[in-house]
Amino acid sequence: MSELQAQYNHQNNGVIGQAASSREMEEVKGQIFMARQFPRNVFQSEQRILDACKRPSLAQTAVYRYPRGKTTVEGPSIRLAEVLAQNWGNLAFGVKELEQRAGESVAMAYAWDLETNVRQEKVFTVPHSRKANGKIVKLTDPRDIYEMVANQGARRVRACILGVIPGDIVEAAVAECNKTLTGNNKGPLKDRIANALSTFKNQYKVTQEMIEDRFGYNAEAFTEIDYVELIKIFNSLKDGMS
């Protein structure tokens, strides 16, 4: 009886898997059909992106910056990549868990232009563990595992989106965000720098002396450009890029 039950369960799981695959295929066909029925207007898409970059709340989280050796690495943050994808239009992106094994998950990050059929994807493995207080702690709660996979996938999704959207559009968005930061900030520069230094200390235990050592001069001499760099460094820490 148990053998018959096992065969039934195996066949039933196969039918369910085929049904899910068929449903997903139909959803993809529907997305492609709608994308071709309502193609993007490139100029309008670019304008929507640039308009979004004029919002200070986005501009402050749009670019990360961190040192690597004797050079500095700078690029669009995860938040900006999401805004680019949403306003570019007809672009599917996200993270899917492909398989969950003992102690780890296999997941895929992807970005797919439904009009041009250009697709970027990255498959990666996420261990069900994290470091806490200097020790490795195993994750058993499904919610913790889900959040870990989502966090690990965010940077891969960012890379996939930037691999699909034209580079000149990305560069224009970054330039517009920098323009917003330097031209539309509220409050005196001295107060904004003081708030930034306080945030670094409270959230990452990075002191003013450490930051001054990084820049090579006292905070009293910081300019608008230095303030922009401070924000980029903060975003790189927040996104886990450095």
Salt bridges, closest charged atoms under 4 A:
GLU24 OE2 - LYS96 NZ 2.59
GLU26 OE2 - LYS29 NZ 3.91
ASP51 OD1 - LYS54 NZ 3.76
GLU74 OE1 - ARG65 NH1 2.62
GLU74 OE2 - LYS232 NZ 2.98
GLU82 OE2 - ARG79 NH2 3.03
GLU99 OE1 - ARG101 NH1 3.49
GLU104 OE2 - ARG101 NH2 2.60
ASP113 OD1 - ARG40 NH2 3.16
GLU115 OE1 - ARG40 NH1 3.86
GLU121 OE1 - ARG119 NE 2.84
GLU147 OE2 - ARG143 NE 3.38
GLU224 OE2 - ARG192 NH2 2.92
GLU229 OE2 - ARG65 NH2 3.43
